[in-house]
Amino acid sequence: MFKWLFLFVGIYLLYVWVKKKNAPPSAVKNPANPISDMAQKDIEPEVMVPCHYCQVHLPKSDAIFFDGRSYCSESHLNALDEYGWVGSARWRPSPNHETRSENISPDLVVIHHISLPPGEFKNKDSSQYIIDFFQNRLDVSAHPYFLEIAHQKVSSHFLITRHGELIQFVSTKNKAWHAGVSSFQGREKCNDFSIGIELEGDGASAFTEEQYQALTALVKKLEAIYFNLQFAGHSDIAPERKTDPGIFFDWQKFQKETKISDKNLPFGLSSR
């Protein structure tokens, strides 16, 4: 009787050994990690995405995403790239620009203010009207004033909204149409050698703390690429036509936060 029992046990063990030997690798259990067999079935190759700044590819789960673009690090997100675009800005390209001459690099920053409709900048649509204006998409039926400016083709490089959001329309390597007829230290046509920054606001209201913070951060990015930049208001380079950024722009606060030297603020620190 025991002989037959040993025979059946031996046949069973041989069957189990042959079955295990011929099984595919995925079917072999891992006694140290019993759930690894189930997890293995769910493993998929990691999607890779490029950093918009340096083009290095990295796993999608490790990337930083902003405005539809991916970046490998905070420093690359916040930098001005080789094409003249700031990664941490919303990009809303304007057709209103020209290529700079090859031998000209911007050495002047012009500060403006803008609000559309004039004096209105507290509703959710206010900054969108400015974006539409710079992109030649302004809906003239939205406000009577828009009929007066519908024919104009203008832009700036940057807009800083009341909440401190940074929007970019034109590469710093190109000329935006922001200065118009203008002169700076004997040089005409300031668009040729300047970068234009619009602050959402008017000439009768103070700018927000968020705007000063965003402006300071932007200036530091620009100074890292363009050395010895000078700064002026639109009224400084076109005094007969313009009054912006106006008496409520705090030049002293601006200098204190940006650490710009007196010589790079040729029109001084007084309100004007």
C-alpha positions in Angstrom: 0.0 0.0 0.0 2.8 2.4 0.9 4.5 1.6 -2.4 1.5 2.9 -4.3 1.2 6.0 -2.2 4.8 6.9 -2.8 4.3 6.3 -6.5 1.3 8.7 -6.7 3.1 11.4 -4.7 6.2 11.1 -7.0 4.1 11.4 -10.1 2.3 14.5 -8.7 5.6 16.2 -7.8 7.0 15.5 -11.2 3.9 17.0 -12.8 4.3 20.2 -10.7 8.0 20.5 -11.6 7.4 20.1 -15.3 4.5 22.6 -15.3 6.6 25.2 -13.4 9.6 24.7 -15.7 7.5 25.3 -18.9 5.6 28.2 -17.5 6.3 31.7 -19.1 8.4 34.1 -16.9 5.5 36.3 -16.0 3.7 33.3 -14.5 6.5 32.5 -12.0 5.6 33.8 -8.6 7.9 35.9 -6.4 7.4 34.7 -2.9 9.3 37.7 -1.5 6.8 40.1 -3.2 3.5 38.4 -4.0 1.9 41.5 -5.6 4.8 42.1 -8.0 3.3 39.6 -10.4 0.1 41.7 -10.7 2.1 45.0 -10.8 4.3 43.7 -13.6 1.3 43.5 -15.9 0.4 47.2 -15.3 3.9 48.6 -15.9 4.0 50.8 -19.0 6.9 52.7 -20.5 7.1 56.3 -19.0 6.1 59.0 -21.4 9.0 61.4 -22.1 8.7 65.1 -22.7 11.2 67.8 -23.7 12.2 70.8 -21.6 11.1 73.8 -23.7 14.2 75.7 -22.5 17.1 73.1 -23.0 15.4 70.4 -25.0 16.5 67.7 -22.5 13.9 64.9 -22.4 12.6 63.7 -19.0 9.8 61.6 -17.7 6.4 63.4 -17.9 5.9 62.8 -14.2 9.0 64.8 -13.4 8.3 67.7 -15.6 7.0 71.1 -14.7 4.1 72.2 -16.9 3.1 75.8 -17.6 0.8 77.3 -20.3 1.0 74.0 -22.3 4.9 73.8 -22.1 7.1 71.4 -20.1 10.3 72.3 -18.3 12.9 70.3 -16.5 13.4 72.7 -13.6 12.1 75.9 -11.9 15.2 77.8 -13.1 14.5 76.9 -16.8 10.8 77.7 -16.3 11.7 81.2 -15.0 14.4 82.0 -17.5 14.5 84.1 -20.7 15.3 81.5 -23.4 17.5 81.8 -26.4 14.6 82.9 -28.6 13.7 85.8 -26.3 10.7 84.3 -24.5 10.2 84.0 -20.7 9.0 80.5 -19.7 6.9 81.6 -16.8 4.9 84.1 -18.9 1.7 83.3 -20.8 2.6 83.5 -24.5 0.1 85.3 -26.6 2.0 86.1 -29.8 1.2 89.4 -31.5 1.5 89.8 -35.3 2.5 93.5 -34.6 6.3 93.2 -34.6 9.4 93.4 -36.8 12.8 91.8 -36.7 15.6 93.8 -35.1 18.6 94.7 -37.1 21.4 92.1 -36.5 23.7 94.6 -34.9 21.2 96.0 -32.4 20.5 94.5 -29.0 18.0 96.2 -26.7 19.5 98.5 -24.1 16.4 100.4 -23.0 13.3 99.3 -21.1 10.2 101.5 -21.5 7.5 101.3 -18.9 3.9 102.0 -20.0 0.4 101.7 -18.6 -2.7 100.6 -20.4 -6.4 99.8 -19.6 -9.2 98.8 -21.8 -11.6 100.4 -21.8 -9.7 103.4 -20.4 -9.8 103.5 -16.6 -11.5 100.1 -16.4 -9.3 97.3 -15.1 -11.1 95.6 -12.3 -13.3 93.1 -14.1 -12.3 89.7 -15.4 -12.4 90.8 -19.0 -10.1 93.8 -18.7 -6.8 92.1 -19.4 -8.3 90.0 -22.1 -9.3 93.1 -24.0 -5.6 94.2 -23.9 -4.6 90.8 -25.2 -7.2 90.9 -28.0 -6.0 94.5 -28.9 -2.4 93.4 -29.2 -3.4 90.4 -31.3 -5.7 92.5 -33.6 -8.8 90.6 -32.3 -10.6 93.3 -30.3 -14.4 93.0 -30.5 -15.5 96.5 -31.4 -19.0 95.7 -30.3 -17.9 95.1 -26.7 -17.4 98.9 -25.9 -17.9 102.1 -27.9 -14.2 103.1 -27.3 -13.0 100.1 -29.1 -14.3 101.6 -32.4 -11.8 104.4 -32.0 -8.8 102.1 -31.7 -9.8 99.2 -34.0 -7.5 100.4 -36.8 -4.4 100.6 -34.6 -1.7 97.9 -34.9 0.3 98.0 -31.7 1.9 95.7 -29.2 4.4 95.5 -26.3 6.8 92.8 -25.4 5.1 92.2 -22.0 2.0 93.0 -20.0 1.7 92.7 -16.2 -1.9 92.5 -15.0 -3.3 93.9 -11.8 -2.8 90.5 -10.2 0.9 90.3 -11.3 0.4 87.8 -14.1 3.0 88.1 -16.8 1.9 87.9 -20.4 4.3 88.1 -23.4 3.4 89.1 -26.9 6.7 89.6 -28.7 10.2 88.0 -28.4 12.7 90.4 -26.9 14.8 89.7 -30.0 12.2 91.5 -32.1 10.8 95.0 -32.2 7.4 95.4 -30.6 5.3 98.4 -31.7 5.0 100.2 -28.3 7.0 103.4 -28.4 5.8 105.2 -31.5 7.4 108.5 -32.4 10.1 108.8 -29.7 13.6 109.8 -28.8 16.0 108.7 -26.1 19.3 110.5 -25.5 19.4 111.7 -29.1 18.4 108.4 -30.7 15.1 108.3 -32.6 12.7 105.4 -33.1 13.0 103.7 -29.7 11.2 100.6 -30.8 14.5 99.7 -32.6 16.5 99.3 -29.4 14.0 98.9 -26.5 11.8 96.5 -24.7 8.2 97.6 -23.8 6.5 96.6 -20.6 2.8 97.5 -20.1 1.4 97.7 -16.6 -2.4 97.3 -16.4 -3.7 100.5 -15.0 -4.3 104.2 -15.7 -2.8 107.5 -14.7 -5.2 108.0 -11.8 -4.6 104.9 -9.7 -1.7 103.3 -7.9 -0.2 100.1 -9.2 -0.5 96.9 -7.1 2.2 95.3 -5.0 1.8 92.2 -7.2 2.7 94.3 -10.2 5.8 95.6 -8.7 6.9 92.1 -7.6 6.3 90.8 -11.1 8.1 93.8 -12.7 11.1 93.3 -10.4 11.3 89.6 -11.3 11.0 90.4 -15.0 13.7 93.1 -14.9 16.1 90.6 -13.3 15.5 88.1 -16.1 16.1 90.8 -18.7 19.3 92.0 -17.0 20.7 88.5 -16.9 20.7 88.6 -20.8 20.9 92.3 -21.7 23.6 94.1 -19.7 23.6 97.7 -18.7 19.9 98.3 -19.5 18.5 101.8 -19.0 14.9 102.5 -17.8 12.5 105.2 -18.8 8.8 105.9 -18.9 6.9 106.3 -22.1 6.4 110.0 -21.1 10.2 110.4 -20.9 10.8 109.3 -24.6 7.6 110.9 -26.0 6.8 113.8 -23.7 4.6 115.7 -26.1 2.3 112.7 -26.6 2.4 110.5 -23.6 2.0 110.6 -19.8 2.4 107.0 -18.8 3.3 105.3 -16.6 2.1 108.4 -14.8 2.5 110.1 -11.4 1.4 107.0 -9.5 4.3 104.8 -10.7 6.7 104.8 -7.8 10.2 105.1 -9.3 11.9 105.1 -5.9 10.2 101.8 -5.0 11.1 100.4 -8.4 14.8 101.3 -7.9 14.8 99.9 -4.3 13.4 96.6 -5.4 15.4 96.1 -8.6 18.7 97.6 -7.3 19.1 99.6 -10.6 21.8 102.2 -10.4 21.1 105.9 -10.7 22.9 106.1 -14.0 20.5 103.6 -15.5 17.6 105.8 -14.5 18.5 108.9 -16.5 15.2 110.7 -15.9 15.5 110.3 -12.1 13.3 109.0 -9.4 10.6 111.7 -9.1 7.0 111.0 -10.0 6.1 112.4 -13.4 
